[in-house]
Amino acid sequence: MSVKHECTQGDSFAYDFSSVDVPTLDVNWTGSWAIVPVLGDPATASGTLALSGGNDALELRITPAETEAITVGAYILIVEIANATLGYKKEVMQDKFTIKLQGIPV
């Protein structure tokens, strides 16, 4: 967990997953994400990854409404990618994820 990501509460967050080993993805590739306070705890927020329009990446998108609902603080962002057809399933991310306080009042 040496990588650290930050997002301001009420903003969006984006991260794309691609691989030179698999330059084109098909619909069998899926992914999910979760934000947890501590590994093993229930998710504070979670969702699925979307296949990019060019079929070359899985896209993680966290919306402003989702980050607005998360209390300011330190978390762990977990991402898992799978392909049932290939029998592949791997947790590819367990990174530090900080939600910062919104600086401009809304």
C-alpha positions as CSV (number, residue, x, y, z in Angstrom):
1,M,0.0,0.0,0.0
2,S,2.7,2.4,-0.9
3,V,0.6,4.3,-3.5
4,K,-1.6,7.0,-2.2
5,H,-4.6,8.6,-3.9
6,E,-6.5,11.6,-2.8
7,C,-9.9,13.0,-3.6
8,T,-11.7,16.0,-2.2
9,Q,-15.1,15.2,-0.7
10,G,-17.8,16.0,-3.3
11,D,-15.4,15.6,-6.3
12,S,-15.0,12.8,-8.7
13,F,-12.2,10.3,-8.9
14,A,-11.0,8.3,-12.0
15,Y,-8.4,5.6,-12.6
16,D,-8.0,3.3,-15.6
17,F,-6.7,-0.2,-15.6
18,S,-5.0,-1.6,-18.8
19,S,-2.3,-4.1,-19.6
20,V,0.2,-4.5,-22.4
21,D,-0.4,-8.3,-22.1
22,V,-4.1,-7.9,-22.9
23,P,-4.3,-4.9,-25.2
24,T,-8.0,-5.5,-26.1
25,L,-10.6,-6.5,-23.5
26,D,-13.9,-8.2,-24.2
27,V,-17.2,-8.1,-22.3
28,N,-16.0,-11.0,-20.1
29,W,-13.6,-8.7,-18.2
30,T,-15.2,-7.2,-15.2
31,G,-14.1,-5.4,-12.1
32,S,-15.3,-4.0,-8.8
33,W,-14.0,-1.5,-6.3
34,A,-14.5,-0.8,-2.6
35,I,-13.4,1.9,-0.2
36,V,-12.9,0.5,3.3
37,P,-11.6,2.1,6.5
38,V,-9.5,-1.1,7.3
39,L,-9.0,-4.3,5.4
40,G,-11.7,-6.7,6.3
41,D,-14.2,-4.0,7.3
42,P,-17.5,-3.5,5.3
43,A,-17.2,-1.1,2.4
44,T,-17.9,2.6,3.0
45,A,-18.6,2.9,-0.8
46,S,-18.3,0.4,-3.7
47,G,-19.1,0.0,-7.4
48,T,-18.1,-1.7,-10.6
49,L,-15.6,-0.9,-13.3
50,A,-16.8,-0.1,-16.8
51,L,-15.2,-1.3,-20.1
52,S,-13.8,1.7,-22.0
53,G,-15.2,2.7,-25.3
54,G,-12.0,1.5,-27.0
55,N,-12.1,-1.8,-25.2
56,D,-8.5,-1.2,-24.0
57,A,-9.1,-0.5,-20.3
58,L,-11.4,-1.0,-17.3
59,E,-12.5,2.4,-15.9
60,L,-12.9,3.1,-12.2
61,R,-15.2,6.1,-11.7
62,I,-16.3,7.4,-8.3
63,T,-18.9,10.1,-8.6
64,P,-19.2,13.3,-6.6
65,A,-22.3,12.0,-4.9
66,E,-20.3,8.9,-3.8
67,T,-17.4,10.9,-2.4
68,E,-19.7,13.5,-0.8
69,A,-21.2,10.7,1.4
70,I,-17.8,9.5,2.7
71,T,-16.5,11.1,5.9
72,V,-13.2,13.0,5.5
73,G,-10.3,10.7,6.5
74,A,-8.0,7.8,5.5
75,Y,-9.2,4.7,3.8
76,I,-8.1,1.9,1.5
77,L,-9.2,1.6,-2.1
78,I,-9.5,-2.0,-3.2
79,V,-9.9,-3.1,-6.8
80,E,-10.5,-6.6,-8.2
81,I,-10.5,-7.6,-11.8
82,A,-12.0,-10.9,-13.1
83,N,-12.7,-12.9,-16.3
84,A,-14.9,-15.9,-15.6
85,T,-14.3,-17.3,-19.1
86,L,-10.5,-17.5,-18.4
87,G,-10.9,-18.4,-14.7
88,Y,-9.0,-15.2,-13.8
89,K,-9.7,-13.2,-10.7
90,K,-7.1,-10.9,-9.0
91,E,-7.2,-8.1,-6.5
92,V,-5.0,-5.6,-8.3
93,M,-5.1,-2.7,-5.9
94,Q,-5.0,-2.1,-2.1
95,D,-3.9,1.6,-2.0
96,K,-4.2,4.3,0.5
97,F,-7.1,6.6,-0.3
98,T,-7.7,9.9,1.5
99,I,-10.9,11.9,1.3
100,K,-10.0,15.6,1.9
101,L,-12.3,18.3,3.1
102,Q,-13.9,20.5,0.4
103,G,-12.1,23.9,0.5
104,I,-14.8,25.9,-1.3
105,P,-18.1,26.0,0.5
106,V,-21.0,24.7,-1.6
